[in-house]
Structure formats: structure tokens, C-alpha cells
Amino acid sequence: MSALRTRRAAPRRGSQPSPERRLVSLIRLVLLFESALYSAVSPVLPHYAHTLHASKPAIGVLAAAYPAGLIPGAFLGFWVATRAGVRRTTVLGLFAFGLAVIAFGFGTSIVMLDVLRAVQGMFCGLIWCGGLTWVIHVTPVQQRSRTLGGVLGAATFGTLFGPILGTVAVTIGTRPTFALVGLVALVLAAVTLRHPDAPASSSVDPEHPVRDQLRGAWSSHGLRLGVWLVLLEAATFGAVNALLPLRLSRFGASGLAIGLTFVLGSALSASLSTIVGHVTDRRGPYLPLITGLVTGAPLMALIVVPHAALPLAALMVITFGGPLTFSMIPAASLMTESAEAVGVTLVLATTLFNLAYALGETLGAPISAVVAQATSDFVPLLAIALLMVATAAWALTHRIGPAAQPETASAERSTPSSSAAAASDIST
């Protein structure tokens, strides 16, 4: 049995929470906070359009700057984590993120805001790479998906608070609001710095250089499928954010109603995340992810059917709060299991997760908007639905095909070599 399976004994009832449990709670709070800052800019965009006389394309660039910054941030997070360890990576990300948030509140030009928003996204890559890898490392394999569900659910829940922060910033001013929020990030960095490190000997595994790990990652069917699932879901969310608010508005929905639709979808997703993680731990990743894809595909295609705001909003909440939740958590679980099976370190698997999400969201919105303008909303949504069906077929083939057996068997054994590769991510 691997060290990852035996790292932690179950705490006795009534005893103090273990350092690992406190760490998971801390990272949930950190990712909730980061997600809130990610979504906080939406209510502020009209304010900047008015005060800075920015055009619609310029505001679009500002909206896309954060996920675009996450792309280099994923690589930077990997570079820092393999040299300084995941705790210092998380702390550095929070510290620089907080400073960028404070500066954002004092921005006086659209270009300055673009740069600062991209910097926030870049250091968000460090927060996610460090924090998510840290959590995966300290969690026993048999509880990993449930823990990931709680952590990713907290991040989803954080998006509910972002619009509130944005509204407060417009009401009382961007300077005091973002200055205060930036200080919270600095406090979280200090708390994270005081948290004890996970035990490990080094952050670099000389027996598994990055080039060999990337070759192993490419050879892993499960890892490739997990990366594609994350990219597809992120691209879907990008398309949804670009197309459906305008569609709701066309049918007479107010700004409050549109915001409430996304809030309810996020709330449903957050409430289901831990349940999906529990199912993944008990039944494996394939059952929930195939179920989510098969049920989500027809719902995506049917979104263009309602021609009234209320049924469209209800269908959106069901589609994006339910089936899509059944893909992301199993995808993360599949990536970590497959990574360990082929000797890929957890920090590299987390980097691939972050990079796939950043690319998907950065590309999903503009591509779907261009296609919809040239044709109709139905075309990009139908294309996403067809991709979901094709991905479900790929997952089903991999689940029952012979190519999956070596990886699955290796993951179930959790061999010492894969555990050593995972442990090599964490250092002080």
C-alpha cells in the first residue's frame, strides 16, 4: 500500500482536526476567495466603460485578461512549485495576487487595468497549482475525489460572492473596495505561510525529468481524456458566458434576473460537488463523467428552444448546475490517478489541469461568439453538444478497452514509484 494511502489516520471523534484537515479547509477558503475575485469584475465593467470611455471591444479584452493571464501562470506555477515547494508557491501567488488587486482599484486607464487583471490571472495560476497539488498530496487516495469535490465546490461557491463585491465597488468606489480585498489576500498569504509543510524530501525528482513526464503524460489515455474534459467544460462555460446573457436579455430578462440565473446554477453545482466526489470515490470516474456528458449534450442542444426568459433560465440552471458538475470532478480524479500510474508528478498534473481550463475559457467565448454572429446561437451550442457525445464515446471506449487496463491496474495498486513521484512535488 502506498504512502499516499497511509499518510493519515482517521481522527478520533471529538479530537482536534488534523493538520491535513485544517489544510483542506484553508485551501477551500483560498480558492473560494480567488473565485470571488475572478467573478467580481463583471458588475464593474459598465462602470469602467462609462468612466474611462472604453469601447465594447476594449471591455471585452478586460473581461478576457484574467483567464488569458492564467495561461502563463500555469507554467509559472509549475516552475515555482518544482523549485520552492507548493506551500511557498501558494503563498507567493496570494501575496502577488493581493498586490495586483490593490493596484487594480487605483487603475486610471483601460490598458493599465488590462495588465493588472492579466497579472491577477497569472498569479492565480500559482495559487491553484500550489493549493490544489497540496490538497491532493495530503488526501488519502480513497477519499481524494470527495475532497476535490469539496474544494472545487468551494471555488464554484465563491463565484456567487464576486458580483456582490463588484456591486460594492461600483457603489462605494473601486479604490477602498479592492484595497480591502487585496489586504484579505495578504492575510491569507500570512496564514498559509504559518501552516506546517507536508513531509517530503525534495521538490525535484531527478529520476523523472519533465521531458520524460510529459512523454508519459501523452502516452496515458486517462490523462489525455482528463485534460480534454477540463478544456471542453471550460470552453462550454466560456460560450455560455458569451451567448446566453444576451439571449436572456433579448427575451426581456433584467440584469438582476440574468445574474440570479447564474447564481442559482453555481449554487446547484456547488451543492452537488461533494456528492459527485463521493460517487467517484466509490464507483470510479467513468460512471459520473459519462452520465454528465450523455445528459448534458441534449440539454445543450435544447437551450435554443425556449423563446421566453423564464423557461430558458430554468433550463440553464439545470444544465450548468447539474450535468457539467458530473464531468469536472471525475476529470480531475482521472488525471491524478492516471498521472500517478505513469509516474507523472502531481504538480505537473495540476499544471495540465490549470492550463486546460485557462485555454478552454479563453478560447471558448470568442470562438462561440464569432460563430454565433455568423450563423446563430444554435450552431456553437450544437457543436458543443456533439463534442460531448463524442467525448462520452471516447470515455466509454477507454473504460472497456484494453488500453485502459494497465493504467487502471497500476492506479489501483498505487505503486511505490508513482507515490514517490507524487511525493516529490512537496517541499519546504
ZAGUGU-347767 format. One record per residue (C-alpha): residue in three letters; x, y, z; residue number from 0. Coordinates in steps of 0.1 Angstrom, whole numbers. Each point is the difference from the previous one (the first is absolute). Example, Ala and Ser with C-alpha at 12.3 -4.5 7.8 and 13.67 -1.06 7.14 Angstrom:
+------+-------+-------+-------+------+
! resn !    xx !    yy !    zz ! resi !
+------+-------+-------+-------+------+
!  ALA !   123 !   -45 !    78 !    0 !
!  SER !    14 !    34 !    -7 !    1 !
+------+-------+-------+-------+------+
This chain:
+------+-------+-------+-------+------+
! resn !    xx !    yy !    zz ! resi !
+------+-------+-------+-------+------+
!  MET !     0 !     0 !     0 !    0 !
!  SER !    14 !    34 !   -10 !    1 !
!  ALA !    10 !    28 !    23 !    2 !
!  LEU !   -29 !    21 !   -13 !    3 !
!  ARG !   -24 !   -26 !    13 !    4 !
!  THR !    15 !    -2 !    34 !    5 !
!  ARG !    11 !    36 !     6 !    6 !
!  ARG !   -29 !     8 !    23 !    7 !
!  ALA !   -19 !   -19 !    26 !    8 !
!  ALA !   -36 !     9 !     6 !    9 !
!  PRO !    -4 !    25 !    29 !   10 !
!  ARG !   -19 !   -11 !    30 !   11 !
!  ARG !   -33 !    15 !     6 !   12 !
!  GLY !     2 !    31 !    22 !   13 !
!  SER !    38 !     4 !    -7 !   14 !
!  GLN !    15 !    31 !   -15 !   15 !
!  PRO !     0 !     1 !   -38 !   16 !
!  SER !    32 !   -14 !   -15 !   17 !
!  PRO !    24 !    23 !   -19 !   18 !
!  GLU !   -11 !   -16 !   -32 !   19 !
!  ARG !   -37 !     9 !     6 !   20 !
!  ARG !     9 !    35 !    10 !   21 !
!  LEU !    20 !     3 !   -32 !   22 !
!  VAL !   -30 !   -11 !   -21 !   23 !
!  SER !   -22 !    25 !    17 !   24 !
!  LEU !    26 !    27 !    -6 !   25 !
!  ILE !     4 !    -7 !   -37 !   26 !
!  ARG !   -38 !    -1 !    -4 !   27 !
!  LEU !    -1 !    35 !    15 !   28 !
!  VAL !    29 !    11 !   -22 !   29 !
!  LEU !   -16 !   -13 !   -32 !   30 !
!  LEU !   -34 !    14 !    10 !   31 !
!  PHE !    16 !    34 !     4 !   32 !
!  GLU !    19 !    -2 !   -33 !   33 !
!  SER !   -32 !   -10 !   -19 !   34 !
!  ALA !   -19 !    29 !    15 !   35 !
!  LEU !    26 !    24 !   -13 !   36 !
!  TYR !    -2 !   -17 !   -34 !   37 !
!  SER !   -37 !     7 !    -3 !   38 !
!  ALA !     0 !    34 !    18 !   39 !
!  VAL !    10 !    19 !   -31 !   40 !
!  SER !   -33 !    -6 !   -19 !   41 !
!  PRO !   -21 !    27 !    17 !   42 !
!  VAL !    29 !    24 !    -2 !   43 !
!  LEU !     4 !    -2 !   -38 !   44 !
!  PRO !   -28 !    25 !    -8 !   45 !
!  HIS !    15 !    23 !    26 !   46 !
!  TYR !    34 !    -1 !   -18 !   47 !
!  ALA !   -17 !     4 !   -34 !   48 !
!  HIS !   -16 !    32 !    12 !   49 !
!  THR !    28 !    16 !    21 !   50 !
!  LEU !    28 !   -10 !   -24 !   51 !
!  HIS !   -20 !     4 !   -32 !   52 !
!  ALA !    10 !   -35 !   -10 !   53 !
!  SER !   -14 !   -17 !   -31 !   54 !
!  LYS !   -18 !   -33 !     0 !   55 !
!  PRO !    30 !   -18 !   -14 !   56 !
!  ALA !    22 !    16 !    26 !   57 !
!  ILE !   -23 !   -12 !    28 !   58 !
!  GLY !     1 !   -35 !   -16 !   59 !
!  VAL !    38 !     0 !     2 !   60 !
!  LEU !    -3 !    10 !    37 !   61 !
!  ALA !   -24 !   -29 !     7 !   62 !
!  ALA !    23 !   -25 !   -18 !   63 !
!  ALA !    32 !    12 !    16 !   64 !
!  TYR !    -3 !   -21 !    32 !   65 !
!  PRO !    -4 !   -34 !   -16 !   66 !
!  ALA !    26 !    10 !   -26 !   67 !
!  GLY !    25 !     8 !    28 !   68 !
!  LEU !    -7 !   -35 !    15 !   69 !
!  ILE !    17 !   -16 !   -31 !   70 !
!  PRO !    35 !    12 !     8 !   71 !
!  GLY !    -9 !    -2 !    37 !   72 !
!  ALA !    -4 !   -38 !    -4 !   73 !
!  PHE !    36 !    -3 !   -12 !   74 !
!  LEU !    13 !    24 !    26 !   75 !
!  GLY !   -18 !   -19 !    27 !   76 !
!  PHE !    16 !   -33 !   -11 !   77 !
!  TRP !    35 !    17 !    -2 !   78 !
!  VAL !    -3 !    14 !    35 !   79 !
!  ALA !   -16 !   -31 !    16 !   80 !
!  THR !    27 !   -23 !   -13 !   81 !
!  ARG !    27 !    23 !    15 !   82 !
!  ALA !   -15 !    15 !    32 !   83 !
!  GLY !   -28 !   -24 !     9 !   84 !
!  VAL !   -37 !     3 !     0 !   85 !
!  ARG !    -4 !    20 !    32 !   86 !
!  ARG !    23 !    28 !   -11 !   87 !
!  THR !   -16 !    -1 !   -35 !   88 !
!  THR !   -35 !     6 !    16 !   89 !
!  VAL !    14 !    27 !    23 !   90 !
!  LEU !    18 !    18 !   -29 !   91 !
!  GLY !   -32 !    -2 !   -21 !   92 !
!  LEU !   -22 !    14 !    27 !   93 !
!  PHE !    25 !    28 !     8 !   94 !
!  ALA !     5 !    12 !   -36 !   95 !
!  PHE !   -37 !    -5 !    -7 !   96 !
!  GLY !   -10 !    22 !    29 !   97 !
!  LEU !    24 !    28 !   -11 !   98 !
!  ALA !   -14 !    -2 !   -36 !   99 !
!  VAL !   -36 !     3 !    14 !  100 !
!  ILE !     9 !    31 !    20 !  101 !
!  ALA !    17 !    16 !   -30 !  102 !
!  PHE !   -30 !    -9 !   -22 !  103 !
!  GLY !   -23 !    21 !    22 !  104 !
!  PHE !    22 !    30 !    -7 !  105 !
!  GLY !     3 !    -6 !   -38 !  106 !
!  THR !    -6 !    31 !   -21 !  107 !
!  SER !     1 !   -13 !   -35 !  108 !
!  ILE !   -14 !   -30 !   -18 !  109 !
!  VAL !    34 !   -12 !   -10 !  110 !
!  MET !    12 !     1 !    36 !  111 !
!  LEU !   -31 !   -19 !    11 !  112 !
!  ASP !     6 !   -26 !   -28 !  113 !
!  VAL !    36 !    -6 !    12 !  114 !
!  LEU !    -9 !    -2 !    37 !  115 !
!  ARG !   -29 !   -24 !    -7 !  116 !
!  ALA !    23 !   -22 !   -20 !  117 !
!  VAL !    25 !     1 !    29 !  118 !
!  GLN !   -27 !   -11 !    23 !  119 !
!  GLY !    -8 !   -30 !   -23 !  120 !
!  MET !    37 !    -9 !    -2 !  121 !
!  PHE !     5 !    -2 !    38 !  122 !
!  CYS !   -34 !   -18 !     3 !  123 !
!  GLY !    19 !   -27 !   -19 !  124 !
!  LEU !    24 !    -2 !    29 !  125 !
!  ILE !   -28 !    -2 !    26 !  126 !
!  TRP !   -17 !   -28 !   -18 !  127 !
!  CYS !    31 !   -19 !    -9 !  128 !
!  GLY !    14 !     2 !    36 !  129 !
!  GLY !   -33 !    -4 !    19 !  130 !
!  LEU !   -16 !   -27 !   -21 !  131 !
!  THR !    31 !   -21 !    -2 !  132 !
!  TRP !     5 !     4 !    38 !  133 !
!  VAL !   -36 !   -12 !     7 !  134 !
!  ILE !     3 !   -30 !   -24 !  135 !
!  HIS !    33 !   -10 !    16 !  136 !
!  VAL !   -12 !    -1 !    36 !  137 !
!  THR !   -34 !   -17 !    -8 !  138 !
!  PRO !    -2 !   -39 !     1 !  139 !
!  VAL !    -6 !   -14 !   -34 !  140 !
!  GLN !   -33 !   -16 !    10 !  141 !
!  GLN !   -14 !    35 !    11 !  142 !
!  ARG !    16 !    21 !   -27 !  143 !
!  SER !   -29 !     6 !   -23 !  144 !
!  ARG !   -23 !     9 !    30 !  145 !
!  THR !    26 !    25 !    12 !  146 !
!  LEU !     5 !    14 !   -36 !  147 !
!  GLY !   -38 !     4 !    -2 !  148 !
!  GLY !     0 !    20 !    32 !  149 !
!  VAL !    29 !    22 !   -12 !  150 !
!  LEU !   -13 !     6 !   -35 !  151 !
!  GLY !   -35 !     5 !    14 !  152 !
!  ALA !    13 !    27 !    23 !  153 !
!  ALA !    16 !    17 !   -31 !  154 !
!  THR !   -33 !    -2 !   -17 !  155 !
!  PHE !   -18 !    14 !    30 !  156 !
!  GLY !    25 !    29 !     0 !  157 !
!  THR !   -13 !    12 !   -33 !  158 !
!  LEU !   -33 !     8 !    18 !  159 !
!  PHE !    17 !    27 !    20 !  160 !
!  GLY !    20 !    16 !   -28 !  161 !
!  PRO !   -30 !    20 !   -14 !  162 !
!  ILE !    -7 !    13 !    35 !  163 !
!  LEU !    36 !    13 !     3 !  164 !
!  GLY !    -3 !    16 !   -34 !  165 !
!  THR !   -33 !    17 !     9 !  166 !
!  VAL !    16 !    13 !    32 !  167 !
!  ALA !    30 !    13 !   -20 !  168 !
!  VAL !   -23 !    20 !   -23 !  169 !
!  THR !   -20 !    13 !    30 !  170 !
!  ILE !    27 !    11 !    23 !  171 !
!  GLY !    29 !     3 !   -24 !  172 !
!  THR !    26 !   -24 !   -15 !  173 !
!  ARG !    29 !    13 !    21 !  174 !
!  PRO !   -13 !    -8 !    35 !  175 !
!  THR !   -17 !   -33 !   -11 !  176 !
!  PHE !    30 !   -15 !   -18 !  177 !
!  ALA !    25 !    13 !    25 !  178 !
!  LEU !   -19 !   -18 !    28 !  179 !
!  VAL !    -4 !   -32 !   -21 !  180 !
!  GLY !    37 !     1 !    -8 !  181 !
!  LEU !     9 !     2 !    36 !  182 !
!  VAL !   -21 !   -31 !     6 !  183 !
!  ALA !    22 !   -18 !   -25 !  184 !
!  LEU !    31 !    11 !    19 !  185 !
!  VAL !   -15 !   -13 !    32 !  186 !
!  LEU !    -8 !   -34 !   -16 !  187 !
!  ALA !    36 !    -1 !   -12 !  188 !
!  ALA !    13 !     5 !    35 !  189 !
!  VAL !   -23 !   -27 !    14 !  190 !
!  THR !    11 !   -24 !   -27 !  191 !
!  LEU !    36 !     7 !     7 !  192 !
!  ARG !    -5 !   -10 !    36 !  193 !
!  HIS !   -16 !   -33 !    -9 !  194 !
!  PRO !    23 !   -30 !     4 !  195 !
!  ASP !    15 !   -15 !   -31 !  196 !
!  ALA !    -8 !   -34 !   -12 !  197 !
!  PRO !    30 !   -24 !     5 !  198 !
!  ALA !    21 !    -6 !   -31 !  199 !
!  SER !    36 !    -3 !    -8 !  200 !
!  SER !     3 !    22 !   -31 !  201 !
!  SER !   -20 !    18 !   -27 !  202 !
!  VAL !    19 !   -13 !   -30 !  203 !
!  ASP !     1 !   -37 !    -9 !  204 !
!  PRO !    33 !    -5 !   -19 !  205 !
!  GLU !   -12 !   -35 !   -11 !  206 !
!  HIS !   -31 !    15 !   -17 !  207 !
!  PRO !    10 !    31 !   -20 !  208 !
!  VAL !   -27 !    22 !   -14 !  209 !
!  ARG !     5 !   -11 !   -36 !  210 !
!  ASP !    -4 !   -37 !    10 !  211 !
!  GLN !   -31 !     9 !    20 !  212 !
!  LEU !   -16 !    19 !   -29 !  213 !
!  ARG !     7 !   -31 !   -22 !  214 !
!  GLY !   -17 !   -21 !    26 !  215 !
!  ALA !   -29 !    24 !     3 !  216 !
!  TRP !    -5 !    -1 !   -38 !  217 !
!  SER !     1 !   -38 !     0 !  218 !
!  SER !   -27 !    -2 !    28 !  219 !
!  HIS !   -35 !    -3 !   -15 !  220 !
!  GLY !   -16 !     9 !    34 !  221 !
!  LEU !    21 !    32 !     3 !  222 !
!  ARG !    -7 !    11 !   -36 !  223 !
!  LEU !   -37 !    -6 !     6 !  224 !
!  GLY !     0 !    19 !    33 !  225 !
!  VAL !    18 !    30 !   -16 !  226 !
!  TRP !   -25 !     0 !   -29 !  227 !
!  LEU !   -30 !    -2 !    24 !  228 !
!  VAL !    13 !    30 !    20 !  229 !
!  LEU !     6 !    20 !   -33 !  230 !
!  LEU !   -34 !    -9 !   -13 !  231 !
!  GLU !   -18 !    11 !    32 !  232 !
!  ALA !    19 !    32 !     2 !  233 !
!  ALA !    -8 !     8 !   -37 !  234 !
!  THR !   -36 !    -8 !     7 !  235 !
!  PHE !    -1 !    25 !    29 !  236 !
!  GLY !    17 !    26 !   -22 !  237 !
!  ALA !   -26 !    -5 !   -27 !  238 !
!  VAL !   -28 !     2 !    25 !  239 !
!  ASN !    13 !    33 !    15 !  240 !
!  ALA !     3 !    15 !   -34 !  241 !
!  LEU !   -33 !   -11 !   -16 !  242 !
!  LEU !   -27 !    -7 !    26 !  243 !
!  PRO !    -1 !    33 !    19 !  244 !
!  LEU !    -7 !    18 !   -33 !  245 !
!  ARG !   -26 !   -26 !    -8 !  246 !
!  LEU !   -18 !     4 !    33 !  247 !
!  SER !     1 !    38 !    -5 !  248 !
!  ARG !   -15 !    -4 !   -34 !  249 !
!  PHE !   -30 !   -17 !    16 !  250 !
!  GLY !    -5 !    28 !    25 !  251 !
!  ALA !    20 !   -12 !    30 !  252 !
!  SER !    13 !    27 !    23 !  253 !
!  GLY !    36 !     2 !    11 !  254 !
!  LEU !   -11 !   -12 !    34 !  255 !
!  ALA !   -17 !   -30 !   -15 !  256 !
!  ILE !    30 !    -9 !   -21 !  257 !
!  GLY !    23 !     2 !    30 !  258 !
!  LEU !   -24 !   -21 !    21 !  259 !
!  THR !     0 !   -27 !   -27 !  260 !
!  PHE !    38 !    -4 !     1 !  261 !
!  VAL !    -1 !     2 !    38 !  262 !
!  LEU !   -25 !   -29 !     2 !  263 !
!  GLY !    20 !   -20 !   -25 !  264 !
!  SER !    31 !     4 !    21 !  265 !
!  ALA !   -18 !    -7 !    32 !  266 !
!  LEU !   -13 !   -33 !   -14 !  267 !
!  SER !    34 !    -9 !   -13 !  268 !
!  ALA !    16 !     7 !    34 !  269 !
!  SER !   -26 !   -20 !    18 !  270 !
!  LEU !     6 !   -31 !   -23 !  271 !
!  SER !    38 !     1 !     0 !  272 !
!  THR !     6 !   -20 !    32 !  273 !
!  ILE !   -27 !   -25 !   -10 !  274 !
!  VAL !    17 !    -5 !   -34 !  275 !
!  GLY !    34 !    -4 !    17 !  276 !
!  HIS !   -15 !   -26 !    23 !  277 !
!  VAL !   -15 !   -20 !   -29 !  278 !
!  THR !    34 !     3 !   -18 !  279 !
!  ASP !    18 !   -14 !    30 !  280 !
!  ARG !   -24 !   -29 !     2 !  281 !
!  ARG !    -6 !    -8 !   -36 !  282 !
!  GLY !    29 !    15 !   -19 !  283 !
!  PRO !     1 !    30 !   -23 !  284 !
!  TYR !   -16 !   -15 !   -31 !  285 !
!  LEU !   -36 !    -4 !    12 !  286 !
!  PRO !    -6 !    36 !    11 !  287 !
!  LEU !    19 !    16 !   -29 !  288 !
!  ILE !   -17 !   -21 !   -27 !  289 !
!  THR !   -34 !     7 !    17 !  290 !
!  GLY !     7 !    37 !     0 !  291 !
!  LEU !    11 !     1 !   -36 !  292 !
!  VAL !   -29 !   -21 !   -13 !  293 !
!  THR !   -26 !    20 !    19 !  294 !
!  GLY !    17 !    34 !    -6 !  295 !
!  ALA !     2 !    -4 !   -38 !  296 !
!  PRO !   -37 !     1 !    -8 !  297 !
!  LEU !    -6 !    27 !    26 !  298 !
!  MET !    26 !    22 !   -17 !  299 !
!  ALA !   -17 !    -5 !   -34 !  300 !
!  LEU !   -34 !     8 !    15 !  301 !
!  ILE !    11 !    33 !    15 !  302 !
!  VAL !   -10 !    18 !   -32 !  303 !
!  VAL !   -36 !   -14 !     1 !  304 !
!  PRO !   -15 !    22 !    27 !  305 !
!  HIS !   -10 !    35 !   -13 !  306 !
!  ALA !    -9 !    14 !    34 !  307 !
!  ALA !    22 !    11 !    28 !  308 !
!  LEU !   -13 !   -22 !    28 !  309 !
!  PRO !     2 !   -34 !   -17 !  310 !
!  LEU !    34 !     9 !   -15 !  311 !
!  ALA !    13 !    10 !    35 !  312 !
!  ALA !   -14 !   -32 !    15 !  313 !
!  LEU !    17 !   -22 !   -27 !  314 !
!  MET !    33 !    19 !     5 !  315 !
!  VAL !     0 !    -7 !    38 !  316 !
!  ILE !    -7 !   -37 !    -5 !  317 !
!  THR !    26 !    -4 !   -28 !  318 !
!  PHE !    29 !    19 !    16 !  319 !
!  GLY !    -7 !    -8 !    36 !  320 !
!  GLY !    -5 !   -37 !    -6 !  321 !
!  PRO !    15 !   -20 !   -29 !  322 !
!  LEU !    31 !    21 !    -4 !  323 !
!  THR !     8 !    -5 !    37 !  324 !
!  PHE !     1 !   -37 !    -7 !  325 !
!  SER !    30 !     5 !   -24 !  326 !
!  MET !    25 !    23 !    17 !  327 !
!  ILE !     6 !   -19 !    33 !  328 !
!  PRO !     3 !   -35 !   -17 !  329 !
!  ALA !    23 !    16 !   -25 !  330 !
!  ALA !    23 !    13 !    28 !  331 !
!  SER !    -1 !   -34 !    17 !  332 !
!  LEU !     8 !   -18 !   -33 !  333 !
!  MET !    29 !    24 !    -6 !  334 !
!  THR !    16 !    -6 !    34 !  335 !
!  GLU !    -5 !   -38 !    -1 !  336 !
!  SER !    14 !    -3 !   -35 !  337 !
!  ALA !    29 !    24 !     8 !  338 !
!  GLU !    10 !   -22 !    30 !  339 !
!  ALA !    -3 !   -32 !   -21 !  340 !
!  VAL !    25 !    12 !   -26 !  341 !
!  GLY !    24 !    18 !    24 !  342 !
!  VAL !   -11 !    36 !    -7 !  343 !
!  THR !     3 !    23 !    30 !  344 !
!  LEU !   -32 !    15 !    15 !  345 !
!  VAL !    13 !    35 !    -6 !  346 !
!  LEU !     3 !    -6 !   -37 !  347 !
!  ALA !   -35 !   -16 !     0 !  348 !
!  THR !   -14 !    31 !    17 !  349 !
!  THR !    19 !    22 !   -25 !  350 !
!  LEU !   -17 !   -18 !   -28 !  351 !
!  PHE !   -34 !     4 !    17 !  352 !
!  ASN !     6 !    38 !     4 !  353 !
!  LEU !    13 !     4 !   -36 !  354 !
!  ALA !   -29 !   -19 !   -15 !  355 !
!  TYR !   -26 !    20 !    19 !  356 !
!  ALA !    17 !    33 !    -9 !  357 !
!  LEU !     2 !    -9 !   -37 !  358 !
!  GLY !   -36 !   -12 !    -1 !  359 !
!  GLU !   -14 !    31 !    16 !  360 !
!  THR !    22 !    24 !   -19 !  361 !
!  LEU !    -9 !   -15 !   -34 !  362 !
!  GLY !   -36 !   -11 !     7 !  363 !
!  ALA !   -15 !    34 !     3 !  364 !
!  PRO !    14 !    18 !   -31 !  365 !
!  ILE !    -3 !   -31 !   -23 !  366 !
!  SER !   -36 !    -6 !    10 !  367 !
!  ALA !    -9 !    37 !    -3 !  368 !
!  VAL !    15 !     2 !   -35 !  369 !
!  VAL !   -17 !   -31 !   -12 !  370 !
!  ALA !   -34 !    11 !    15 !  371 !
!  GLN !     3 !    34 !   -17 !  372 !
!  ALA !     7 !   -16 !   -33 !  373 !
!  THR !   -28 !   -26 !     3 !  374 !
!  SER !   -21 !    -3 !    32 !  375 !
!  ASP !     3 !   -10 !    36 !  376 !
!  PHE !   -11 !   -35 !    -9 !  377 !
!  VAL !    31 !    -8 !   -20 !  378 !
!  PRO !    27 !     4 !    28 !  379 !
!  LEU !   -23 !   -16 !    26 !  380 !
!  LEU !    -7 !   -29 !   -23 !  381 !
!  ALA !    37 !    -3 !    -7 !  382 !
!  ILE !     7 !    -2 !    38 !  383 !
!  ALA !   -28 !   -26 !     3 !  384 !
!  LEU !    16 !   -22 !   -27 !  385 !
!  LEU !    34 !     3 !    16 !  386 !
!  MET !   -16 !   -12 !    33 !  387 !
!  VAL !   -14 !   -31 !   -18 !  388 !
!  ALA !    33 !    -7 !   -16 !  389 !
!  THR !    18 !     4 !    33 !  390 !
!  ALA !   -25 !   -24 !    17 !  391 !
!  ALA !     7 !   -26 !   -27 !  392 !
!  TRP !    38 !     5 !     5 !  393 !
!  ALA !    -4 !    -4 !    38 !  394 !
!  LEU !   -21 !   -31 !    -5 !  395 !
!  THR !    25 !   -15 !   -24 !  396 !
!  HIS !    28 !     7 !    24 !  397 !
!  ARG !   -19 !   -15 !    29 !  398 !
!  ILE !    -6 !   -33 !   -17 !  399 !
!  GLY !    30 !    -1 !   -23 !  400 !
!  PRO !    33 !   -19 !     6 !  401 !
!  ALA !    20 !    33 !     0 !  402 !
!  ALA !   -16 !    10 !    33 !  403 !
!  GLN !     9 !   -32 !    18 !  404 !
!  PRO !    37 !     6 !     7 !  405 !
!  GLU !    -7 !    36 !    13 !  406 !
!  THR !   -29 !   -11 !    21 !  407 !
!  ALA !    18 !   -29 !    16 !  408 !
!  SER !    30 !    22 !     7 !  409 !
!  ALA !   -22 !    27 !    15 !  410 !
!  GLU !   -17 !   -26 !    22 !  411 !
!  ARG !    33 !   -14 !    12 !  412 !
!  SER !    13 !    35 !     5 !  413 !
!  THR !    36 !   -11 !    -5 !  414 !
!  PRO !    28 !    13 !    21 !  415 !
!  SER !    16 !    17 !   -30 !  416 !
!  SER !   -31 !    20 !    -8 !  417 !
!  SER !    -4 !     9 !    37 !  418 !
!  ALA !    36 !    12 !     0 !  419 !
!  ALA !    -6 !    21 !   -30 !  420 !
!  ALA !   -30 !    15 !    17 !  421 !
!  ALA !    19 !     7 !    32 !  422 !
!  SER !    28 !    17 !   -19 !  423 !
!  ASP !   -23 !    29 !    -6 !  424 !
!  ILE !    -1 !    12 !    36 !  425 !
!  SER !    28 !    17 !    17 !  426 !
!  THR !     9 !    29 !    22 !  427 !
+------+-------+-------+-------+------+
